[in-house]
Amino acid sequence: MMVRCFLFLTLGLASFAPSVQDDRGQSLEKTTLCVETNVSAYTFSEDGSLLQRAGHLAEHVHWSPNRQFKMTCKQAHGPFFHVIVSDAEGKRTLHLTKEWTATGPTAMLPIWSPISETLVFLSRRSGTMQLHALKLADFTVEQLTHARHGVCMGRFLPNGDLLFLAEGPGTGKKLRLQDLILRSGQKETTLFHQKTIFEFAPSPDGRRLALSTLDHLGAVELYDMETRQSRLLKPPKAWTSRLQNHAARLIAWRPDGQALVCTFPFLGGRAISGKAASPKDGYVDGDWEVFWLALDGQSKVLEFKEEEPKSLYWRAGR
């Protein structure tokens, strides 16, 4: 389970940043969807039309909410990134992933806190995987979580409250159960207990959570933080049978909160045009697509055929 989380988290490193490049000073008129695959980087309009295709980016620069600090993520090898944090002038610099272990970097998946001057990341520096916070005032690090069996994912709500997935004990099975915990100040509330959660993403207003779980494969669960009720968002019916045994990945909300995007792998791959449906060589294995799921039911599919989306996020105009 730890290997599964590790690979997923490192692959999804860029999906929580506002831009794939240094965009201070840029101005966009409309919200755009950015998708990076293992081959190219794409930009789509609000209606799903392709605007631009460019080569794969090996470096990403992500600015803190107050624009006083930046995080530079440089491709290391495979799915791994070197993460360097510095102030805007470059006078203070910290290599967050300077130390590596046999399984990869000692710091992963860094995310900016929306209301405090910290950068939160996953690290095994205390033994098990836990969330740590880098204080930007003095570049010191403190441990935020002390989950007995470790943590595999963390997200912030807009008000600064922290959501994290605490791992359950290992049982020898491929998938482990987790608790989804909300931390508000010093109080912790368990929203989901002993559940297998592959991905979760708070809506821009913090009122809902989009979850990918073992209970609802082939769909995204929308959980209302106030009523504690859920409903399902599903891909177009024509695609449902292909996705029934797979979980959504890389969930990203549109800034207006009225739609989200995610990736799904096809069940058994895609039949290659011109070949019979039955022979094994008539299919493409590992075929992923991006699903655009709107809350009003107007969903669509962005097809990438043999390319595999590695990160996706929305970029809003200013």
C-alpha positions in Angstrom: 0.0 0.0 0.0 2.8 2.4 0.8 4.4 1.8 -2.6 1.0 2.5 -4.2 0.7 5.8 -2.3 4.3 6.7 -3.0 4.0 6.3 -6.8 0.7 8.1 -6.9 1.8 11.0 -4.8 5.0 11.6 -6.8 3.2 11.3 -10.1 0.7 13.8 -9.0 3.2 16.4 -7.7 2.3 19.1 -10.2 -1.5 18.7 -10.0 -1.9 21.0 -6.9 -0.1 24.1 -8.3 -1.7 27.1 -10.1 0.6 26.9 -13.1 3.2 24.7 -14.8 5.5 27.6 -15.2 6.5 30.9 -13.7 3.4 32.9 -14.4 3.9 36.1 -12.3 2.7 38.9 -14.5 0.8 36.7 -16.9 -2.9 37.5 -17.4 -5.5 35.1 -18.7 -9.0 36.1 -19.7 -10.7 32.8 -19.1 -10.3 29.7 -17.0 -8.3 27.0 -18.8 -7.6 23.4 -18.1 -4.0 22.3 -18.2 -3.1 18.6 -18.8 0.4 17.1 -18.8 0.8 13.6 -20.2 3.9 11.5 -20.5 4.5 13.1 -23.9 3.1 16.6 -24.1 1.5 19.5 -22.2 -2.0 20.6 -23.3 -4.2 23.6 -22.6 -8.0 23.4 -23.1 -10.7 26.1 -23.1 -13.7 26.2 -20.7 -15.7 24.2 -23.3 -13.1 21.5 -23.7 -11.6 22.8 -27.0 -7.9 22.3 -27.4 -6.0 25.6 -27.3 -2.4 24.6 -27.3 -0.1 21.6 -27.3 3.5 21.9 -26.2 6.4 19.7 -25.3 6.6 18.1 -21.8 7.9 20.5 -19.1 10.8 19.4 -17.0 10.5 22.2 -14.5 7.6 23.8 -12.7 7.6 27.0 -10.6 4.8 27.5 -8.0 4.4 30.7 -6.0 3.1 30.9 -2.5 -0.4 32.6 -2.0 1.3 35.9 -1.0 3.8 35.7 -3.9 6.8 36.1 -1.6 8.1 32.5 -1.9 8.4 30.1 -4.7 8.8 26.3 -5.1 10.7 25.0 -8.0 10.1 21.4 -9.0 12.7 20.0 -11.3 12.4 16.6 -13.0 14.9 14.2 -11.3 14.3 10.8 -12.9 11.1 8.8 -13.7 8.2 10.2 -11.6 10.4 11.9 -9.1 11.1 15.7 -8.7 13.8 17.7 -6.9 11.9 20.4 -4.8 13.7 23.7 -4.1 12.1 26.4 -2.0 13.3 30.0 -2.0 12.2 33.6 -1.3 11.3 35.8 -4.3 14.7 37.3 -4.5 16.5 34.0 -4.2 18.5 35.1 -1.1 17.3 32.1 0.9 17.1 28.6 -0.6 16.3 25.2 0.8 16.6 21.9 -1.1 13.6 20.1 0.3 14.4 16.8 -1.4 18.2 16.9 -1.0 18.2 13.6 0.9 17.0 10.5 -0.9 16.4 6.9 0.3 16.3 3.7 -1.7 12.6 4.3 -2.4 12.9 8.0 -3.5 13.1 11.5 -1.9 12.6 12.1 1.8 10.0 14.9 1.0 7.1 14.5 -1.3 3.9 16.3 -2.5 4.6 19.8 -1.1 1.5 22.1 -1.0 1.1 25.7 0.1 -1.0 26.5 3.1 -3.7 29.0 1.9 -3.7 31.3 5.0 -0.4 30.7 6.8 3.2 31.0 5.6 4.0 27.3 5.5 4.7 24.6 3.0 3.4 21.2 3.9 4.9 18.0 2.6 5.1 14.3 3.3 8.2 12.8 4.7 9.6 9.7 6.4 12.1 11.6 8.4 10.4 10.6 11.6 10.2 6.9 10.6 6.7 6.5 9.2 5.3 8.8 6.4 3.9 11.9 8.1 2.9 15.5 7.2 5.5 18.1 8.0 5.4 21.9 7.7 8.2 24.1 6.5 7.9 27.5 8.2 8.8 30.1 5.6 9.7 32.7 8.2 12.9 30.9 9.3 12.9 27.7 7.1 12.5 25.4 10.1 10.5 22.2 9.9 7.9 20.8 12.3 5.9 17.5 12.2 2.2 18.1 11.9 0.8 14.5 12.1 1.6 11.6 14.3 -0.6 8.9 12.8 0.4 5.4 14.2 0.6 3.8 10.7 1.5 6.9 8.8 -0.2 9.3 6.4 -0.5 9.0 2.6 -2.2 12.3 1.6 -3.0 15.8 2.8 -5.1 18.6 1.4 -6.1 22.1 2.7 -9.5 23.7 2.9 -9.7 27.3 1.8 -10.0 28.4 5.5 -6.7 26.7 6.4 -8.1 23.6 8.0 -6.2 20.4 7.1 -7.5 17.2 5.7 -5.4 14.1 5.7 -5.6 10.3 5.1 -4.3 8.3 8.1 -3.3 4.7 7.1 -4.8 1.7 8.9 -2.7 -1.3 9.9 -1.3 -3.5 7.3 -3.3 -6.7 6.7 -1.3 -8.3 4.0 -3.8 -7.3 1.4 -3.0 -5.1 -1.6 -5.3 -2.3 -0.5 -5.3 -0.8 3.0 -8.1 1.0 4.9 -7.7 4.6 5.9 -9.3 7.3 8.1 -10.0 10.7 6.5 -9.4 13.2 9.3 -10.3 16.9 9.4 -8.0 19.1 11.7 -9.4 22.5 12.6 -7.1 24.2 15.1 -6.3 21.5 17.7 -9.6 19.6 17.1 -9.6 16.5 14.9 -12.7 15.0 13.4 -12.8 11.6 11.5 -15.0 12.1 8.5 -14.6 8.6 7.1 -13.4 5.6 9.2 -11.7 2.5 7.8 -12.4 3.2 4.1 -10.2 2.8 1.0 -9.8 6.2 -0.5 -7.6 6.6 -3.6 -7.9 10.4 -4.0 -9.8 13.3 -2.5 -10.1 17.0 -3.4 -12.0 19.8 -1.6 -14.1 22.1 -3.7 -12.9 25.8 -4.1 -15.4 27.0 -1.5 -14.5 24.1 0.9 -18.2 22.9 1.2 -17.8 19.6 -0.7 -15.2 16.9 -1.1 -14.7 14.9 -4.3 -13.6 11.4 -3.4 -12.5 8.3 -5.3 -13.2 5.2 -3.2 -13.3 1.5 -3.4 -17.0 1.7 -2.7 -17.8 3.6 -5.8 -15.5 2.5 -8.6 -16.2 4.1 -12.0 -17.6 7.2 -10.3 -16.7 10.2 -8.2 -18.4 10.7 -4.8 -19.4 14.2 -3.9 -19.6 14.6 -0.1 -21.3 17.7 1.4 -19.2 18.9 4.4 -22.3 20.4 6.1 -25.0 17.8 5.6 -22.6 14.8 5.5 -24.6 13.5 2.5 -23.2 12.2 -0.7 -24.1 11.8 -4.3 -22.3 10.3 -7.3 -20.9 11.9 -10.4 -20.5 9.4 -13.2 -18.9 9.6 -16.7 -21.1 9.4 -19.8 -23.2 6.2 -19.9 -21.5 5.0 -23.1 -18.2 4.8 -21.1 -19.5 3.4 -17.8 -19.1 -0.3 -18.6 -15.4 0.3 -19.4 -14.7 1.9 -16.0 -16.7 -0.2 -13.6 -13.6 -1.7 -12.0 -11.4 1.3 -11.8 -11.0 4.3 -9.5 -10.7 8.0 -10.5 -7.3 9.7 -10.1 -5.9 13.2 -10.2 -9.2 15.0 -9.3 -9.1 18.8 -9.8 -12.0 21.2 -9.4 -12.8 24.0 -11.8 -12.4 27.3 -9.9 -16.1 28.1 -10.1 -16.9 24.8 -8.3 -19.4 23.7 -11.0 -17.3 21.0 -12.6 -14.2 18.8 -12.0 -11.8 16.7 -14.0 -10.2 13.4 -13.2 -8.5 10.5 -15.0 -9.8 6.9 -15.4 -8.1 3.9 -17.0 -10.1 1.9 -19.5 -11.2 -1.6 -18.6 -9.0 -3.8 -20.7 -7.6 -1.1 -22.9 -8.9 0.4 -26.2 -9.6 -1.6 -29.3 -7.2 -0.4 -32.1 -9.0 0.8 -35.2 -8.9 -1.7 -38.0 -8.2 -4.7 -35.8 -10.4 -7.4 -34.4 -11.8 -6.8 -31.0 -10.9 -10.3 -29.6 -7.1 -10.7 -30.2 -4.9 -9.4 -27.4 -2.7 -7.4 -29.8 -5.9 -5.5 -30.9 -5.8 -3.5 -27.7 -3.8 -0.7 -26.2 -3.0 -1.4 -22.6 -2.7 1.3 -20.0 -5.1 3.6 -21.8 -6.2 6.6 -19.8 -8.5 9.5 -20.5 -9.6 12.7 -18.8 -13.2 13.0 -17.8 -14.9 16.4 -17.4 -17.7 15.9 -14.9 -20.1 18.8 -14.5 -22.4 19.1 -11.5 -25.3 19.8 -13.9 -24.8 16.5 -15.7 -23.1 17.9 -18.8 -20.1 15.6 -18.8 -17.6 14.9 -21.5 -14.4 13.0 -22.3 -11.1 14.4 -23.5 -9.4 11.5 -25.3 -5.6 11.1 -25.2 -5.4 7.6 -26.7 -2.0 6.1 -26.0 -0.8 9.1 -23.9 -1.1 8.9 -20.1 -2.1 12.1 -18.2 0.3 12.7 -15.3 -1.1 15.9 -13.9 -4.1 18.2 -14.5 -5.3 21.4 -13.0 -7.3 24.5 -13.8 -5.8 27.9 -14.3 -8.0 30.9 -13.8 -7.7 34.4 -15.3 -7.0 37.3 -13.1 
